[in-house]
């Protein structure tokens, strides 16, 4: 099935929309890295741009977690490298939050 031909206006609008989504996603991940928002707050943003982020990228955006540690965590939690946040199950989210929520 061929994709429909887009007019220049429609294509320009799509490019603007995609740029806005990338910017919002980057801002959220930067806030997570800076400690301005918690992992719980990010995961509770259902239906937002966060859902399309790979879990590995989300983990790498957390303070003190790099590529190696993120890979180890995915392995420990039995989460696929290709899993996106919106595809996480309830138990997977719960285990992630248990791991990164400070004990009260």
N, CA, C and O of each residue as an XYZ file, in Angstrom:
416
protein
N       0.851     -1.178      0.000
C       0.000      0.000      0.000
C       0.894      1.237      0.000
O       1.767      1.383      0.855
N       0.675      2.092     -0.932
C       1.483      3.300     -1.073
C       1.012      4.371     -0.087
O      -0.174      4.487      0.224
N       1.964      5.131      0.378
C       1.635      6.235      1.264
C       1.010      7.367      0.459
O       1.375      7.590     -0.696
N       0.068      8.080      1.070
C      -0.538      9.187      0.334
C       0.472     10.315      0.127
O       1.341     10.552      0.967
N       0.344     10.989     -0.984
C       1.214     12.132     -1.269
C       0.794     13.293     -0.376
O      -0.388     13.618     -0.273
N       1.772     13.906      0.260
C       1.490     15.020      1.157
C       1.806     16.337      0.462
O       2.767     16.454     -0.299
N       0.982     17.299      0.742
C       1.271     18.630      0.223
C       2.391     19.234      1.050
O       2.705     18.754      2.140
N       2.984     20.278      0.527
C       4.079     20.940      1.242
C       3.598     21.478      2.588
O       4.336     21.439      3.573
N       2.367     21.977      2.632
C       1.823     22.524      3.886
C       1.635     21.429      4.927
O       1.999     21.605      6.090
N       1.074     20.313      4.517
C       0.834     19.205      5.441
C       2.160     18.652      5.952
O       2.301     18.357      7.138
N       3.131     18.515      5.048
C       4.446     18.014      5.446
C       5.109     18.967      6.435
O       5.691     18.521      7.423
N       5.029     20.268      6.184
C       5.624     21.262      7.083
C       4.969     21.212      8.457
O       5.646     21.330      9.478
N       3.652     21.036      8.480
C       2.934     20.936      9.757
C       3.359     19.681     10.521
O       3.521     19.723     11.741
N       3.538     18.580      9.818
C       3.971     17.330     10.449
C       5.375     17.469     11.023
O       5.665     16.954     12.103
N       6.240     18.162     10.301
C       7.604     18.383     10.780
C       7.588     19.234     12.046
O       8.331     18.953     12.986
N       6.750     20.271     12.081
C       6.637     21.129     13.274
C       6.118     20.335     14.464
O       6.616     20.473     15.581
N       5.115     19.505     14.214
C       4.529     18.702     15.285
C       5.553     17.706     15.840
O       5.654     17.535     17.055
N       6.303     17.055     14.963
C       7.324     16.094     15.395
C       8.418     16.785     16.201
O       8.899     16.231     17.189
N       8.811     17.975     15.796
C       9.835     18.725     16.519
C       9.341     19.107     17.916
O      10.098     19.056     18.885
N       8.078     19.485     18.009
C       7.508     19.857     19.305
C       7.473     18.644     20.246
O       7.758     18.772     21.436
N       7.127     17.485     19.715
C       7.080     16.264     20.525
C       8.486     15.900     21.006
O       8.676     15.577     22.179
N       9.474     15.952     20.101
C      10.855     15.648     20.495
C      11.350     16.617     21.569
O      12.047     16.217     22.502
N      10.988     17.885     21.431
C      11.409     18.890     22.414
C      10.785     18.591     23.776
O      11.471     18.639     24.798
N       9.490     18.285     23.792
C       8.807     17.976     25.055
C       9.405     16.732     25.706
O       9.634     16.702     26.915
N       9.654     15.710     24.894
C      10.237     14.471     25.412
C      11.614     14.740     25.999
O      11.943     14.236     27.073
N      12.422     15.534     25.299
C      13.752     15.879     25.786
C      13.707     16.658     27.088
O      14.533     16.441     27.975
N      12.744     17.564     27.206
C      12.608     18.352     28.435
C      12.249     17.462     29.618
O      12.777     17.637     30.716
N      11.349     16.508     29.392
C      10.947     15.599     30.471
C      12.127     14.747     30.920
O      12.347     14.571     32.118
N      12.889     14.217     29.961
C      14.037     13.390     30.310
C      15.126     14.223     30.988
O      15.822     13.720     31.870
N      15.283     15.475     30.595
C      16.258     16.360     31.247
C      15.836     16.655     32.686
O      16.676     16.703     33.585
N      14.542     16.851     32.901
C      14.045     17.076     34.266
C      14.285     15.848     35.132
O      14.618     15.975     36.311
N      14.120     14.666     34.562
C      14.383     13.434     35.297
C      15.866     13.350     35.646
O      16.216     12.999     36.773
N      16.723     13.663     34.708
C      18.170     13.628     34.918
C      18.592     14.607     36.011
O      19.473     14.308     36.817
N      17.951     15.790     36.031
C      18.292     16.821     37.009
C      17.641     16.587     38.371
O      17.929     17.309     39.326
N      16.774     15.595     38.469
C      16.108     15.305     39.738
C      14.917     16.208     40.008
O      14.428     16.258     41.137
N      14.441     16.924     38.994
C      13.299     17.828     39.183
C      11.977     17.072     39.203
O      11.000     17.535     39.792
N      11.948     15.911     38.560
C      10.768     15.037     38.610
C      11.247     13.631     38.950
O      12.387     13.265     38.665
N      10.369     12.856     39.556
C      10.716     11.491     39.926
C      10.298     10.530     38.827
O       9.526     10.878     37.933
N      10.817      9.327     38.911
C      10.432      8.300     37.947
C       8.939      8.026     38.038
O       8.279      7.794     37.025
N       8.415      8.055     39.244
C       6.972      7.821     39.436
C       6.154      8.872     38.688
O       5.174      8.539     38.022
N       6.552     10.130     38.798
C       5.836     11.203     38.103
C       5.893     11.018     36.586
O       4.913     11.276     35.887
N       7.031     10.577     36.089
C       7.174     10.377     34.651
C       6.297      9.212     34.194
O       5.606      9.313     33.180
N       6.324      8.114     34.938
C       5.530      6.942     34.559
C       4.028      7.191     34.675
O       3.239      6.542     33.989
N       3.630      8.118     35.532
C       2.209      8.428     35.694
C       1.670      9.288     34.557
O       0.460      9.484     34.451
N       2.544      9.796     33.718
C       2.119     10.635     32.589
C       1.657      9.755     31.433
O       2.209      9.821     30.334
N       0.666      8.950     31.679
C       0.130      8.053     30.648
C      -0.419      8.876     29.483
O      -0.978      9.956     29.676
N      -0.253      8.355     28.300
C      -0.805      9.004     27.125
C      -0.039     10.228     26.659
O      -0.497     10.948     25.773
N       1.111     10.466     27.243
C       1.911     11.609     26.807
C       3.047     11.125     25.927
O       3.111      9.949     25.568
N       3.919     12.016     25.591
C       5.054     11.687     24.737
C       6.005     10.703     25.403
O       6.828     10.095     24.718
N       5.917     10.531     26.700
C       6.803      9.626     27.424
C       6.556      8.174     27.014
O       7.474      7.356     27.063
N       5.348      7.853     26.619
C       5.012      6.482     26.260
C       5.826      5.929     25.117
O       6.021      4.717     25.032
N       6.300      6.776     24.244
C       7.072      6.331     23.078
C       8.565      6.181     23.365
O       9.322      5.752     22.494
N       8.991      6.527     24.568
C      10.409      6.445     24.926
C      10.758      4.995     25.261
O       9.992      4.304     25.934
N      11.911      4.543     24.791
C      12.394      3.225     25.179
C      12.725      3.243     26.666
O      13.240      4.235     27.181
N      12.430      2.145     27.353
C      12.689      2.053     28.793
C      14.177      2.246     29.062
O      14.559      2.873     30.050
N      15.012      1.706     28.182
C      16.461      1.871     28.366
C      16.842      3.355     28.373
O      17.631      3.791     29.211
N      16.288      4.119     27.449
C      16.599      5.562     27.399
C      16.089      6.264     28.650
O      16.737      7.172     29.169
N      14.935      5.843     29.127
C      14.383      6.418     30.357
C      15.330      6.156     31.526
O      15.619      7.062     32.308
N      15.816      4.911     31.646
C      16.742      4.576     32.728
C      18.046      5.356     32.599
O      18.586      5.831     33.598
N      18.553      5.489     31.376
C      19.796      6.229     31.167
C      19.638      7.705     31.497
O      20.630      8.395     31.732
N      18.417      8.193     31.516
C      18.161      9.591     31.848
C      18.108      9.834     33.350
O      17.992     10.974     33.799
N      18.192      8.771     34.113
C      18.154      8.926     35.566
C      19.554      9.234     36.086
O      20.543      8.761     35.525
N      19.643     10.021     37.152
C      20.955     10.372     37.698
C      21.732      9.126     38.128
O      21.196      8.258     38.816
N      22.984      9.048     37.720
C      23.854      7.961     38.156
C      23.702      6.658     37.388
O      24.337      5.664     37.740
N      22.878      6.639     36.350
C      22.700      5.411     35.581
C      23.178      5.651     34.159
O      22.702      6.545     33.460
N      24.119      4.836     33.759
C      24.652      4.926     32.405
C      24.171      3.762     31.564
O      23.239      3.049     31.937
N      24.812      3.580     30.436
C      24.407      2.533     29.502
C      24.559      1.135     30.094
O      23.676      0.293     29.936
N      25.665      0.890     30.769
C      25.918     -0.445     31.320
C      24.920     -0.769     32.423
O      24.328     -1.848     32.418
N      24.726      0.133     33.355
C      23.796     -0.109     34.462
C      22.368     -0.240     33.944
O      21.605     -1.065     34.446
N      21.996      0.557     32.952
C      20.656      0.464     32.374
C      20.438     -0.920     31.763
O      19.368     -1.508     31.918
N      21.448     -1.434     31.072
C      21.344     -2.775     30.484
C      21.217     -3.836     31.568
O      20.448     -4.786     31.421
N      21.969     -3.679     32.661
C      21.882     -4.625     33.776
C      20.486     -4.602     34.395
O      19.921     -5.651     34.703
N      19.936     -3.407     34.573
C      18.601     -3.284     35.170
C      17.538     -3.919     34.289
O      16.647     -4.610     34.784
N      17.630     -3.688     32.985
C      16.668     -4.300     32.070
C      16.738     -5.816     32.161
O      15.710     -6.493     32.132
N      17.940     -6.344     32.271
C      18.124     -7.787     32.380
C      17.541     -8.302     33.700
O      16.827     -9.305     33.715
N      17.847     -7.615     34.807
C      17.341     -8.016     36.128
C      15.818     -7.977     36.180
O      15.190     -8.858     36.767
N      15.232     -6.964     35.572
C      13.783     -6.781     35.611
C      13.069     -7.544     34.494
O      11.842     -7.513     34.390
N      13.859     -8.229     33.662
C      13.317     -9.006     32.545
C      12.461     -8.144     31.619
O      11.340     -8.499     31.255
N      13.036     -6.998     31.254
C      12.390     -6.078     30.322
C      13.215     -6.079     29.033
O      14.437     -5.930     29.072
N      12.558     -6.243     27.923
C      13.224     -6.294     26.631
C      13.876     -4.962     26.295
O      13.379     -3.901     26.672
N      15.004     -5.029     25.575
C      15.703     -3.823     25.119
C      14.809     -2.959     24.238
O      14.955     -1.737     24.193
N      13.882     -3.606     23.538
C      13.034     -2.875     22.591
C      11.721     -2.402     23.211
O      10.870     -1.866     22.501
N      11.540     -2.587     24.505
C      10.293     -2.215     25.183
C      10.218     -0.705     25.357
O      11.185     -0.062     25.766
N       9.078     -0.165     25.048
C       8.823      1.258     25.273
C       8.028      1.408     26.571
O       7.434      0.445     27.054
N       8.021      2.595     27.119
C       7.344      2.844     28.393
C       5.867      2.466     28.308
O       5.332      1.876     29.246
N       5.206      2.793     27.211
C       3.777      2.494     27.095
C       3.509      0.993     27.056
O       2.378      0.569     27.294
N       4.522      0.181     26.762
C       4.351     -1.259     26.693
C       4.677     -1.982     27.973
O       4.598     -3.210     28.020
N       5.044     -1.255     29.020
C       5.357     -1.887     30.296
C       4.088     -2.421     30.950
O       3.037     -1.780     30.918
N       4.205     -3.585     31.531
C       3.089     -4.146     32.274
C       3.019     -3.544     33.663
O       3.944     -2.859     34.099
N       1.931     -3.799     34.352
C       1.737     -3.247     35.701
C       2.830     -3.723     36.654
O       3.353     -2.935     37.442
N       3.177     -5.005     36.586
C       4.207     -5.538     37.485
C       5.581     -4.974     37.155
O       6.386     -4.725     38.053
N       5.851     -4.773     35.873
C       7.145     -4.207     35.487
C       7.274     -2.777     36.008
O       8.327     -2.392     36.516
N       6.216     -2.000     35.884
C       6.232     -0.625     36.416
C       6.413     -0.650     37.927
O       7.183      0.132     38.485
N       5.696     -1.554     38.576
C       5.772     -1.666     40.036
C       7.194     -1.998     40.470
O       7.702     -1.407     41.423
N       7.838     -2.932     39.786
C       9.205     -3.317     40.139
C      10.184     -2.180     39.888
O      11.117     -1.978     40.666
N       9.977     -1.437     38.807
C      10.823     -0.274     38.531
C      10.692      0.763     39.643
O      11.686      1.302     40.128
N       9.452      1.031     40.035
C       9.221      2.029     41.076
C       9.768      1.577     42.418
O      10.291      2.395     43.175
N       9.660      0.288     42.731
C      10.220     -0.227     43.977
C      11.731     -0.019     44.002
O      12.311      0.298     45.040
N      12.347     -0.201     42.860
C      13.791     -0.075     42.753
C      14.270      1.366     42.922
O      15.344      1.612     43.473
N      13.462      2.316     42.443
C      13.902      3.713     42.432
C      13.139      4.636     43.368
O      13.308      5.854     43.308
N      12.303      4.075     44.229
C      11.595      4.905     45.198
C      12.307      4.781     46.534
O      12.470      3.672     47.043
N      12.735      5.897     47.110
C      13.424      5.835     48.382
C      12.503      5.293     49.486
O      11.311      5.598     49.529
N      13.080      4.495     50.359
C      12.310      3.934     51.472
C      11.914      5.034     52.440
O      12.715      5.914     52.756
N      10.685      4.981     52.905
C      10.191      6.031     53.803
C      10.476      5.714     55.241
O      10.127      6.495     56.127
